[in-house]
Amino acid sequence: MYIIKVKGKAKIPDYIQLRNDDFVLVAYFRADRPLKQLSKYGLDGKEVALSNLISILPFGKLQKLEI
């Protein structure tokens, strides 16, 4: 799975995209409101690690999600 942080403009907030290994969009949510149903994506119990990663993630750089 891959993660990318997208910079918002003006009134549009920053967003996070989760993509699978084929780069198909799996989840799309606001950076300030992390996804609540992480178990659908195999990330249950990793909410704290994901929010820490989101806070340090640079904008526009696709990275492999390893938490």
C-alpha positions in Angstrom: 0.0 0.0 0.0 1.2 3.5 -0.8 0.4 6.9 0.8 0.5 10.5 -0.5 -0.3 13.8 1.1 -2.1 16.3 -1.2 -1.8 20.0 -0.4 -5.1 21.9 -0.4 -5.6 25.4 -1.7 -7.6 28.3 -0.1 -10.6 26.7 1.5 -9.8 23.2 0.4 -8.0 21.2 3.2 -5.1 18.9 2.9 -6.0 15.3 2.0 -4.4 11.9 2.3 -4.7 9.2 -0.4 -4.1 5.5 0.3 -3.4 3.5 -2.8 -2.9 -0.3 -3.3 0.0 -1.9 -4.9 -1.5 -1.3 -8.4 -1.8 2.4 -7.5 -5.6 2.3 -7.4 -7.2 4.7 -5.0 -8.4 2.8 -1.9 -9.1 5.6 0.6 -9.2 9.4 0.5 -9.6 11.4 3.7 -8.7 14.8 5.3 -5.3 15.0 6.9 -6.7 16.6 10.0 -9.4 13.9 10.4 -7.7 10.5 10.0 -9.8 7.6 8.7 -11.7 5.8 11.4 -12.4 2.4 9.7 -8.8 1.3 9.2 -9.7 -2.4 9.6 -11.1 -2.4 6.1 -7.6 -1.7 4.8 -5.6 -4.0 7.2 -4.5 -1.1 9.4 -6.5 -1.7 12.5 -4.6 -0.8 15.7 -2.2 1.5 13.8 -4.1 4.8 14.2 -1.4 6.4 16.3 1.4 5.4 13.9 -0.6 6.5 10.9 -1.4 9.9 12.4 2.3 10.4 13.3 3.3 9.5 9.8 0.8 11.9 8.3 2.2 14.8 10.4 5.7 14.3 9.1 4.8 13.2 5.5 5.9 15.7 2.8 3.3 17.0 0.3 3.2 15.4 -3.1 5.6 12.5 -2.5 4.3 9.0 -3.0 5.7 6.7 -0.4 5.3 3.0 0.5 3.2 2.7 3.6 5.3 0.8 6.1 3.8 0.9 9.7 
